[in-house]
Amino acid sequence: MPILRDAPVIGLTGSFGSGCSALMEVLEASKFEGKEKVFGFRSFSLSDFVKEEWLEQNWSKFNPTKPLESATEQERKDTLKKAKRYELQDVGNGMRKNLGCEKLAVMAIEKAEKETSDLAENLSLIFDSVRNTMEIKTLRERFPNFYLIAVDCPKEERWRRVRGIYERHGQTETDFERDDQRDKGEDTPYGQQVELCVDEADIMVKNDDNIAEKRFRMMKIEEKVRNHIDLLSGKQLRTPEPDEFFMSLAYTASLNSKCFKRQVGAVVVDEQKNILVMGYNENLLPHKPCIEDTGDCQRDIYKREYFQKLKDDKTVICPNCRETLSCSLEFKCEKCNCKLDAYFIPDKALSRCTALHAEARALRALRGGELHKGNVIYTTASPCLTCAVDIINAGIKEVVYSEAYTDTRAIEFLKKEGVITRKFEGVKAHAYFKMFSSWRREKQKQIKERVEVFKP
């Protein structure tokens, strides 16, 4: 494939409505400088194959007198507007289940190879709509210079952006909430896994600006993304920003956790950017980690016991299909796949967890003189409500988090109490060393070239 050796190949992921399409449009319309020459981007969307399959399955329902093969491009677009998001989710899941979780990425790569084979060598690629971790793995294996960019936007703003589409289908915000929850993460390996994809991203970009005029909105996105592309292409080398440095340490701390549900790390720094303490979620000594003690998660042990009692009752029914309760090992209804634990155990049995959270563990380790207003805590996941109370009591000025915790009440509580909360943006830990390790080598090279001039 005639792409530049040093030009970055970009993947885009993020919840629907976050702005991946806008970012892709900006990248395609812009030119960038690399080590070799100026280059541009050509985009390929994994969702195009899902939409094509949906058309194959539903075309005759909306166009009974005309075959799909003879449809114009406009007719295809008009019919696609009738597709509801959950229908596209079903089709995408079905394709990954039947053809393999990597298949959509393979199809996009094959299409890119075919359509760019006769183009000039000043081209790189964008792969949009990455929604499964196997798709990331496939793209990374094919392209050594592949980088995944996650686009983040608050749910309220995303709903504002897609509201018209839902209302055109006769749907409400409740339908949006259902689709959004499914989009973030399903329990099946072939399902939607946007939350996990964001975790594996190399760069996090926030796209939460509510700018009405498209021209100014696109200018803002272009300014932001150009800095990242210049870093990826090697045009500009730099050392990490403070946020990137401290968040990478928080992710490093998280790897100490032996929790097999979720590893979380936290770092507390003072106003002078001195590191005070690090923490990670784990049982406190002398208690062993769950994996070394019971060999299983305390929450799951409780859930299994709880659902066994419900099953023994014989009168309990599934809240969705209304059939007699029959629960799988993933706590789903074996008849309709409804998430039973979300209904019967709303707190997800978090009250049964014996581990101390990363934020609480870090704050607990602070010495008396270090506990003062002005400290900042960096955490890989936004705090729960209990940790939020600890953060407020410790006088923490600001919370910087990477991944959103399921309970959003904690963030609202922190804001109400005057604590600044900020979503992380920049280079994530996954690509930290790859992006920043070359700065020193390049500077040494430049110094050597200058010194060579003074040789006798």
N, C-alpha and C positions, 0 to 999 in steps of 0.2 A: 504494500500500500504506500503511495507516494506522500507520506507525511514527514514533516521535519523531525529529525532525530531528537532534538532537544526541546521541541515544542510540547507543552503539556496536553494530554488528552483528558478532557473534563467529563465527569459524571455529575448529574444533578439529582438531589433527593430532597424531600421535604413534604409536609402535609399539604393536601390539596388546598389551593387558595393562598399559599405562602408566597408565590411569585416565581417559581422555577421557570415558567414559560416566559415571563418578562425578562429574567436574567439570560435565558437562552437567546431571546430576540436581541438583547443588547450585545451579547458576545458575537453573534453572527453579523451584526451590522458594524462591528468595530475591527480595527487593525491593531496588532500588537507587535512589539519588538522582542525578538529572541536573540540567542547567541549567534545564530546563523544569519537570519534575515527577518524582514517583516512578514508576519503570517496572519491568516484569518482562520475562522472556524466554520465548520459545516456540521449541522445538527442532525441527529437521528434519535427518534423517540421510541422507547420500548412499548409505550402505550399505543402506538400506531397499529401494532400487530393485534393488540387486544380489541381495538376499535374495528379492525378489519374482520376479526372473527365474530364480533357482535353483529356487524352488518350481514355476514353470511347467515347467521342464525335468525335474524329478525327482519331482513329486507322484505320478504314476501308479505309479512304482516302489515307493513305500512305502504308497500307498493305492489299490490297483487297482480297488476297487469303488465309490469315491466321487469325483465330480468336484471339482476345486479350487474352482469357483464356489460350491458349496454347503457348503464347509468352515466350521466355526466358527473364531473367532479362536484359541481354545485348541488346536484341531487343527492350525492353521497353525504355531503356536509350537512344538508338540510335534514336528512334522515338521522344522522348521528346526533343531532340536537335533541332527538327524542329519547336518547339513551339515558337512563337514570344511573347515578354513580354506583349504587349497589349492584346494578346489573353488570356494569363493567368490572366491578370487583369480583363478581361471580365468574365471569368469563376468564379474567386473568388468573384466578385461582385454579380454574379447570384446566387451563393450558399448562400451568406449572405442574399440576398434579399428574396430568396425562403424558406430558412431553418431557418433564424434568424441570427442576427449579431454575436451571441456568438457561433454559431454551430461549426466552425472550431476549436475553443479552446476546446469545449466539446468533439469533436471527438479525439483531440490529448490527452486529459486527459484520456479518456476511453482506448485508445490504450496503454498509459503509464501504466495504472492500470493492464491491461491484460498482458502485456509483462514483467512486473517487479514483478508480484505477487509471483513468486517462487525463487526470487533472494535473496542473502544475504543482511543483513541490514546495508550495508555500501555504500548506493547508494543515490544520489539525482538526480534531473531532470533538463533538459534544454528544454525550448520551444522556438523554432526559428520561424522567419517569422511572428512576431506579427505586424499586420498592421491596426488594428481597435481598438478603445478604449473599445468597448464591450468585446473584447477578453482579454484585460487587466483586466477589471472588473471581468470577469469569473475566471481568474487565481488567482486573489487576494482573491476572495471569497473561492476558493477551498483550497488554500495553505496560511496559516497565515504567513509563512516565505518566501513568494514570493517577489522577487526583479526584477525590470525591468532595464536592461542595454541597453542604447542607444549607438550605434556605429556611430561615425561621421567621415566623410571624404569629402574634397572639391569636388565639381562637376567635376572639371578638371581632378583630379586624378581618380575619379570613371569612367569617360569616357575612360580614358586610359586603365583601367582594363577590361572594358566590350566591348571595341571597336571591338575586333575580333569577338565576338558573333554577334553583329549587322551587321558587314560587311559580315559575313557568310550568313546572311539572306537577303543580298542585301539592307540593310538599312544604314542610315547615322546618323550623329550627330543630325540632326533635329528630327529624330525619337526618339533618346535617350532623347532629350530635352522634347518632347511631353510626353513620358512615365514617365519621371522623375517628371514633373509638376503634372501629374495625380496621381503619387505615393504619392506625398507629401500630397495632400488633395483634396478630391472631396466633393461636396456639399451634396451628399446623405448620410444618416446615415449608409448605407450598403457598402459604397465605401472605397477606400484606404484612410488612415488617418495617414500616417507616421509622419507628422509634429506634429499632436496632440499627437501621441504616444510618441514621443521624449519629448514633454512638460511634460508628466506624468512619465517620467523615474525617477528611483531612483539614477542612476549613469550614468554619461556621460564619454565615453571612446573615445579618438581620435585615429584613425587608418589611419593617412595620410602619413606614411613613404613609400617612393618609394625604397624599397629594393628588388633587382632583385632575389637574391637567397632565395628560400622558407625557407630553414633551419634557416637562420638568421632572416628572417621576422617573422617566427613563434616564435622564441626565444624572440624577442622584444615584441610581443603581450603577450606571456606567463608571462613575467616579470611584465608587466603592470597590467594584469588582476589578477595575484596572490595576489597582495596587496589588491585589492578590495574584493576578495573572502575571504581572511583572516579576513578582517574587518566584512564582512557579517556573517561569521561562528562563530565569537566571539574569534577566535584564538588570534587576536591582537586588542586591544582597543586603541583608540587615541582620541584626541580632534580635532576639525576641522582645516584644513589648512586655511590660510588667504583668499584664493580665495573662498573656500566653505562658510566661515563665511560671507564675504561681499556679495556674490551672494545670499545667503539665505535672507539677509536683503533687497536686491533689490526685491526679490520675495515677501517679506512681504510688502514692500512699494507698490508694484503693486496692492495689494488687496484693497488699499484705492481708486483706480480708479473706477468710476461708468460707465466707457465706456463698453458697452456690445458687442463691436466688438473685442477689445483686451486690456487686462490690462498689462501695462508695468511699471516697476519700475527701478530706478537708484540710485546709491550711489556713492558719491565722497569721496575719502580718500587721505590724504597727504602722503608724502614720509615716514613718521614715522608710517604709518598705523592708523592714527587717523581719525575717521569718521567726515567729515566736514558737509555734508548735504545729505538729501535723497529727492527723487522726484518721482512723478507718473503722468501719462497722465490724464489731466482733464481740463475742462474749468476754466479760471481764474475768481475769484470774481470781480464784483458782479454777473457775469453770472452763472446761475445754470447748473449743468450737464444736458446733453441732455435728459436723461431718466426722469428728473424732470421738464424739460421745455417743449419741444415739444413731449416728450414721444417716440421719434424715433431718429435714427441716421441721422444727416444732410446729410451725403453722400447718404444714401438710399433714402431720400426725393428727393434729386436732381436727382438720377438715375430714380426714378419712373416718375418724371415730364419729364425728357429727353426722356425716351422710350415711354411715352404717346404721345409726339409730333411726334416721329418717326412713331408710329402706326397710328396716325391720317393722316400722310402724304400719306399713301396707296401705295406709289411707292417704299418704302424702302424694301430691301430683306435681308434675312439672308446670311452672307458671306460664310457660309458652304454649306447649302442645296439649296440655291438660291431661296427659297420659300418666299412668302410675309411674312414680319416680324410679328411674334407672340411671345410675351415675357411672361415668367412665372414670379412668384413673386421672384424667385431666379435669375432673369435676364438671363435666359437661353431660347434658342429657343424651343418652345413647340413641334416642329416637329423633330428636330435632336439632341437636348440637347446641342447645341453649347453654350459656354459662351459668351453671347453677350456683356456684360459690358467690358470684356477684349478687345474686338475688337473696340467698339464704344467709350469707355472711357478708354484709355490706362493708365491714371494715377489713375484709380480706384476711381476717385472723391476725392482723398486725399486733393486737394486744397479747398474742401468744408468743411473739418473737422475744427471745431471751438476749439478743445482742444489744449492745449500746451503739447508738448511731454515731457516724463519723463526726458530726458536728459536736455532739455532746461529749464524745471521747476527747476531742481536741480541747474544748473549753474546760473540761475537768482537769486536763494536764497543765493548764496555765498556772503559773505561779502568781502569788498575790499582787506583786508589783506590776505584773503584766496585764492585769485585768482592769482596763480603763477605757474610757470612751475614745473613739478614734480608730480602734482596730477594725480590720476588714477580714472577713472570712470568705475564702474561695472553696466551693464545694462542687463535686461532680454532679450532684443531684440537688435540686432545691429542697430546703428543709421541710420536715413534717411539722405539724402544729406544735408538738411537744418540744422539738428542737428550736422552733421559732421562739417559744417562751424563754428557753435557756439563752438564746442569742440576745434577746432584748434585755434580760436580767444581767447579762455580762457586759452591757454597754457597747456592743458591736455597732459600728456606724453604718456598715455597708455589707451586703451579701451579694457575691457574684457567683452565679450557678451556671452549669452547662446544660444539664438535662432537667426537664420539668418533672417534679414529683406528681403523683396522681392526685393528691389532695391540694387543690389550689388555694384553699382557705388560708394556709400558712403564709403565702405571699401577701395576700390582702391584709392579714393581721400585722405582718411586719411593716407594711406601708402605713397602716393606721397608726402604729406606734412610732413612726418617724424614722424607721430604718430604711435606708436606700437599698432597693433590690434591682439587680441588673443582670440581664442575660448575657452570657459570655459570647464574644465575637472575635474571630481571628483564627490563627493556626491551632489546631487541636493536637493533643498528645500523640495521636497516631502518626503524624507526619513531622513531629517536632525536630527530631535529629536529622531527618532527610533534608529539611528546608533550611536549617540554621547552621549545620556543621560545615558548610562550604564557605561561609563568610570569612573565616580566618585564613583559609587557604588562598582565597582570592586576594585578600589584602597583602599576604606575604608575597604573592606573585607580583603585585603592583609595586611593592617596595623594592623587590629584587630588580625589576625592570628599570626603576629610577636610579638605583645604585649602579647598575651596569654602565650608565652613561659616564660615570666618573672614573672608570677604570683607566689607568695610564696606558 
